[in-house]
Amino acid sequence: MREEDYRRLLDDRAWHPERVAQAAAVRRRRPLLSGRGRLLIIAADHPARGALGVAGRPMAMESRISLLDRLTTALARPGVDGLLATPDIVEDLLLLGALDDKIVIGSMNRGGVQGAAFEFDDRFTAYDADSLAAMGFDGGKMLCRIGLEDHATAATLASCGQAVTQLARHRLMAMIEPFWSHRVGGVVRHDLSPEAMIRAISVGQGLGATSAHTWLKLPVTEDMERVLEATTLPVLLLGGEPGSDEIWDSWSKALRLPGVRGLVAGRALLYPPDDDVAAAVDAAVNLLETT
C-alpha cells in the first residue's frame, strides 16, 4: 500500500466516517455469476475470530497494513470475483476504492472466538441481512459448527436459520459453512470424514424458511463425489493452509465435480510461502479456467 493511501485511510477513519456509506453507495456492482459460471472469492474474515495464525506463524496476520496490501493486490488480479470479510475490512477496502465490480459477501457470525470456552456459541456479531442489503452487498456468510456435546450449538443453529430466512427476503446469497465438530483436548476440531460432512451438509442446507438463495462453503475431503451427492445447492470450496501442493491437487479434482461453482480462499492465496500474492492468485484463476 502506498504511504499516501495509508495516510488517507487513517484520516478518513478519524475525520470522515460518512465516507464509508458514500463509497458503498457509488460502488460499481456486477452480477453474482458471470459468463463462466465460476467464482473466485478472497476470504479475510479470520482476524475477527481471533484467528491470526498462518502455517505455524501464530501472529502472521497481525498487521492490518500488510493484510490490506495483500488484499488490494489479490482483488486487482484479473479473474478475481470478490471478497468475503467482516465490516472493518470491507470498509477499509471501500475507502481504498478496491471493491468496484466485485462481489461482496459479509461475514456475519464471528462470536465463536478461536480457543474460547464459548467457541461453539457462534453469535452474530458482525453483519446482519438488513445492513448487507442497505450497503448494496451481495450476500452473507455464516459459520455453522455442529457440536453434539455442546448446548451452544442449538442457539447457533437457530441464529443461522433466521439469517438464511432474512437474507432470502432481500434476495441475497446465504453462504453456509457447515461442520460436524467436537472438542479434542479443549480445542474445537472438525470431523472431515465423508459421513460427518454429509451430516453437516444435511443439517446446514435445511436451515431457514427457504434454501432458494443458499450456497454451501465446503472443504475438500476424501470421497468428495459422495459428499457432493448430499446436496443440490451451489458449492464453493474453501481454502486451507498455504504451502501444500495437496491443496492445489485437491482443488483441481473437486472443481471438476458437478455443483462446484468456485473457490473461497484466504490464507492460501494471501500468505503463500514465497509471499508472492499475485502469483498465487493467478494460479487459482488459471485453475478455475482450466478445470
C-alpha positions as CSV (number, residue, x, y, z in Angstrom):
1,M,0.0,0.0,0.0
2,R,1.3,3.4,-0.9
3,E,2.1,5.7,2.1
4,E,-0.4,8.3,0.8
5,D,-3.2,5.8,0.6
6,Y,-2.5,4.6,4.1
7,R,-2.5,8.2,5.5
8,R,-5.7,9.0,3.6
9,L,-7.3,5.9,5.1
10,L,-6.4,6.9,8.6
11,D,-7.7,10.4,8.1
12,D,-11.0,9.1,6.6
13,R,-11.5,6.8,9.5
14,A,-10.9,9.7,12.0
15,W,-12.4,12.7,10.3
16,H,-14.9,11.4,7.7
17,P,-16.8,8.3,8.8
18,E,-19.6,9.2,6.5
19,R,-17.3,8.3,3.5
20,V,-17.9,4.6,4.2
21,A,-21.6,4.8,3.3
22,Q,-20.8,7.2,0.4
23,A,-18.3,4.8,-1.0
24,A,-20.8,1.9,-0.8
25,A,-23.5,4.0,-2.5
26,V,-21.3,4.7,-5.6
27,R,-19.6,1.3,-5.8
28,R,-20.0,-0.3,-9.2
29,R,-21.8,-3.6,-8.9
30,R,-21.8,-6.8,-11.0
31,P,-24.0,-9.9,-11.4
32,L,-23.2,-12.7,-9.0
33,L,-22.3,-15.2,-11.7
34,S,-20.5,-14.1,-14.9
35,G,-20.5,-16.0,-18.2
36,R,-18.1,-18.7,-17.0
37,G,-20.3,-19.5,-14.0
38,R,-17.3,-19.8,-11.7
39,L,-16.3,-17.6,-8.7
40,L,-13.0,-16.8,-7.0
41,I,-13.7,-15.0,-3.8
42,I,-10.9,-13.9,-1.5
43,A,-11.6,-14.6,2.2
44,A,-10.4,-12.3,5.0
45,D,-12.7,-12.9,8.0
46,H,-10.3,-14.9,10.1
47,P,-9.0,-12.0,12.3
48,A,-12.4,-11.1,13.7
49,R,-12.5,-14.5,15.4
50,G,-9.0,-14.0,16.8
51,A,-7.5,-16.5,14.3
52,L,-4.3,-14.8,13.2
53,G,-2.1,-17.7,12.5
54,V,-0.8,-18.9,9.2
55,A,1.3,-22.1,8.6
56,G,2.8,-22.2,12.1
57,R,3.1,-18.4,12.5
58,P,0.6,-17.6,15.2
59,M,0.6,-13.8,14.6
60,A,1.1,-13.8,10.8
61,M,-2.0,-11.7,10.2
62,E,-1.4,-9.1,13.0
63,S,-0.6,-6.2,10.7
64,R,-3.7,-4.6,9.1
65,I,-1.4,-2.7,6.7
66,S,0.1,-5.9,5.4
67,L,-3.3,-7.6,5.2
68,L,-4.8,-4.7,3.2
69,D,-1.8,-4.6,0.9
70,R,-2.2,-8.3,0.2
71,L,-6.0,-7.9,-0.3
72,T,-5.7,-5.0,-2.7
73,T,-3.1,-6.9,-4.7
74,A,-5.3,-10.0,-4.8
75,L,-8.5,-8.1,-5.7
76,A,-6.7,-6.3,-8.6
77,R,-5.8,-9.5,-10.3
78,P,-7.8,-10.4,-13.4
79,G,-10.3,-13.2,-12.7
80,V,-10.9,-12.4,-9.0
81,D,-14.6,-12.0,-8.5
82,G,-15.0,-10.7,-5.0
83,L,-14.3,-10.5,-1.2
84,L,-15.6,-12.3,1.9
85,A,-14.8,-10.2,5.0
86,T,-16.1,-8.5,8.2
87,P,-17.3,-4.9,8.2
88,D,-13.9,-3.4,9.3
89,I,-12.0,-4.9,6.4
90,V,-14.8,-4.4,3.9
91,E,-14.9,-0.7,4.9
92,D,-11.2,-0.2,4.7
93,L,-11.3,-1.6,1.1
94,L,-14.3,0.5,0.2
95,L,-12.4,3.6,1.3
96,L,-9.4,2.4,-0.7
97,G,-11.6,2.0,-3.8
98,A,-10.8,-1.7,-4.2
99,L,-14.3,-3.1,-4.4
100,D,-15.7,-1.8,-7.7
101,D,-17.1,-4.5,-9.9
102,K,-16.6,-7.1,-7.1
103,I,-19.0,-9.3,-5.3
104,V,-19.0,-8.5,-1.6
105,I,-20.0,-11.2,0.9
106,G,-20.2,-10.0,4.5
107,S,-19.2,-12.3,7.3
108,M,-22.0,-12.5,9.9
109,N,-21.2,-14.6,13.0
110,R,-17.7,-14.2,14.4
111,G,-18.6,-14.6,18.1
112,G,-17.1,-18.0,18.5
113,V,-13.6,-16.8,19.2
114,Q,-10.9,-19.3,18.5
115,G,-9.9,-21.2,21.6
116,A,-12.6,-19.8,23.8
117,A,-14.7,-21.8,26.2
118,F,-17.7,-20.4,24.3
119,E,-16.3,-21.2,20.8
120,F,-19.4,-23.2,19.7
121,D,-21.6,-20.2,20.6
122,D,-21.2,-18.5,17.2
123,R,-23.1,-15.3,18.0
124,F,-23.9,-13.0,15.1
125,T,-21.6,-10.1,16.0
126,A,-21.0,-8.6,12.5
127,Y,-23.3,-8.1,9.6
128,D,-27.0,-8.8,9.5
129,A,-29.2,-9.1,6.5
130,D,-30.6,-5.6,6.7
131,S,-27.2,-4.0,6.9
132,L,-25.9,-6.1,3.9
133,A,-28.8,-5.0,1.8
134,A,-28.5,-1.4,2.8
135,M,-24.8,-1.3,1.8
136,G,-25.6,-2.9,-1.6
137,F,-23.6,-6.1,-0.9
138,D,-24.3,-9.5,-2.4
139,G,-24.7,-11.9,0.5
140,G,-23.8,-13.0,4.0
141,K,-21.7,-15.9,5.2
142,M,-22.2,-17.9,8.4
143,L,-20.1,-20.5,10.1
144,C,-22.2,-23.4,11.3
145,R,-20.3,-25.7,13.6
146,I,-22.4,-28.5,15.0
147,G,-21.2,-29.9,18.3
148,L,-23.4,-32.7,19.6
149,E,-21.9,-32.4,23.1
150,D,-22.2,-28.6,23.3
151,H,-25.5,-27.0,24.2
152,A,-24.5,-23.7,22.4
153,T,-24.9,-25.4,19.1
154,A,-28.7,-25.1,19.4
155,A,-28.5,-21.3,19.6
156,T,-26.1,-21.2,16.7
157,L,-28.4,-23.3,14.5
158,A,-31.4,-21.1,15.3
159,S,-29.5,-17.9,14.6
160,C,-28.2,-19.3,11.3
161,G,-31.7,-20.3,10.3
162,Q,-33.0,-16.8,11.0
163,A,-30.1,-15.3,9.0
164,V,-30.9,-17.6,6.0
165,T,-34.5,-16.5,6.0
166,Q,-33.7,-12.8,6.4
167,L,-31.1,-12.9,3.6
168,A,-33.5,-14.6,1.3
169,R,-36.1,-11.9,1.9
170,H,-33.5,-9.5,0.4
171,R,-32.7,-12.0,-2.3
172,L,-29.1,-12.1,-1.1
173,M,-26.8,-15.2,-1.0
174,A,-26.7,-17.1,2.2
175,M,-23.3,-18.8,2.3
176,I,-23.3,-21.5,5.0
177,E,-20.1,-23.2,6.1
178,P,-21.2,-26.3,8.0
179,F,-19.0,-28.6,10.1
180,W,-19.6,-31.6,12.3
181,S,-17.3,-30.6,15.2
182,H,-16.2,-31.7,18.6
183,R,-13.6,-30.8,21.2
184,V,-10.3,-32.6,21.5
185,G,-8.2,-31.6,24.5
186,G,-10.3,-28.4,24.8
187,V,-9.7,-27.5,21.1
188,V,-12.6,-27.5,18.6
189,R,-11.8,-29.9,15.7
190,H,-13.8,-30.6,12.6
191,D,-14.6,-34.2,11.6
192,L,-13.8,-34.2,7.8
193,S,-14.8,-37.8,7.2
194,P,-17.4,-38.2,4.3
195,E,-20.0,-39.3,6.8
196,A,-19.6,-36.3,9.1
197,M,-19.5,-33.8,6.2
198,I,-22.7,-35.4,4.7
199,R,-24.4,-35.0,8.1
200,A,-23.2,-31.4,8.4
201,I,-24.4,-30.6,4.9
202,S,-27.8,-32.2,5.6
203,V,-28.3,-30.0,8.7
204,G,-26.9,-26.8,7.1
205,Q,-28.9,-26.9,3.9
206,G,-32.2,-27.4,5.9
207,L,-31.8,-24.1,7.8
208,G,-34.1,-21.2,7.1
209,A,-37.6,-20.8,5.6
210,T,-36.2,-21.3,2.1
211,S,-33.0,-22.5,0.5
212,A,-33.5,-20.7,-2.8
213,H,-30.6,-18.3,-2.1
214,T,-28.4,-20.7,-0.1
215,W,-24.9,-21.7,-1.1
216,L,-22.5,-24.0,0.7
217,K,-18.9,-23.4,1.5
218,L,-17.2,-26.8,1.9
219,P,-13.7,-28.2,2.5
220,V,-12.3,-30.7,0.0
221,T,-12.4,-34.1,1.8
222,E,-12.0,-37.8,0.9
223,D,-14.7,-39.2,-1.3
224,M,-15.7,-35.7,-2.4
225,E,-18.0,-37.0,-5.1
226,R,-20.0,-38.9,-2.5
227,V,-20.1,-35.8,-0.2
228,L,-21.4,-33.6,-3.0
229,E,-24.2,-36.0,-3.8
230,A,-25.7,-34.9,-0.4
231,T,-26.8,-31.6,-1.9
232,T,-28.2,-29.8,-5.0
233,L,-27.1,-26.4,-3.7
234,P,-24.3,-24.5,-5.3
235,V,-20.9,-25.3,-3.6
236,L,-17.8,-23.2,-3.2
237,L,-14.6,-24.9,-2.0
238,L,-12.8,-23.4,1.0
239,G,-9.1,-22.9,1.2
240,G,-6.6,-24.1,3.7
241,E,-3.1,-23.6,5.0
242,P,-0.7,-22.3,2.3
243,G,2.4,-24.2,1.1
244,S,0.9,-27.5,0.3
245,D,0.7,-29.0,-3.2
246,E,-2.0,-31.2,-1.8
247,I,-4.3,-28.2,-1.6
248,W,-3.9,-27.4,-5.3
249,D,-4.3,-31.0,-6.3
250,S,-7.5,-31.4,-4.2
251,W,-9.0,-28.2,-5.6
252,S,-8.2,-29.3,-9.2
253,K,-10.0,-32.6,-8.7
254,A,-13.0,-31.2,-6.8
255,L,-13.6,-28.3,-9.3
256,R,-14.4,-30.9,-11.9
257,L,-17.3,-32.3,-9.9
258,P,-21.0,-31.3,-10.6
259,G,-22.3,-28.4,-8.5
260,V,-18.9,-26.9,-7.6
261,R,-19.0,-23.2,-8.6
262,G,-15.6,-22.0,-7.5
263,L,-13.3,-21.2,-4.6
264,V,-13.4,-19.1,-1.4
265,A,-9.7,-18.9,-0.4
266,G,-7.9,-16.7,2.1
267,R,-4.6,-17.6,3.7
268,A,-3.6,-20.0,1.0
269,L,-3.6,-17.1,-1.5
270,L,-2.9,-14.1,0.7
271,Y,0.1,-15.7,2.6
272,P,1.8,-18.1,0.2
273,P,5.2,-19.4,1.3
274,D,7.0,-17.1,-1.1
275,D,4.8,-14.1,-0.3
276,D,4.0,-13.7,-4.0
277,V,0.3,-13.0,-3.7
278,A,-0.2,-12.1,-7.3
279,A,1.3,-15.4,-8.5
280,A,-0.8,-17.4,-6.0
281,V,-4.0,-15.7,-7.1
282,D,-3.1,-16.1,-10.8
283,A,-2.6,-19.8,-10.3
284,A,-6.0,-20.1,-8.7
285,V,-7.6,-18.2,-11.5
286,N,-5.9,-20.5,-14.0
287,L,-7.1,-23.5,-12.1
288,L,-10.7,-22.2,-12.3
289,E,-10.4,-21.5,-16.0
290,T,-8.9,-24.9,-17.0
291,T,-11.0,-27.3,-14.9
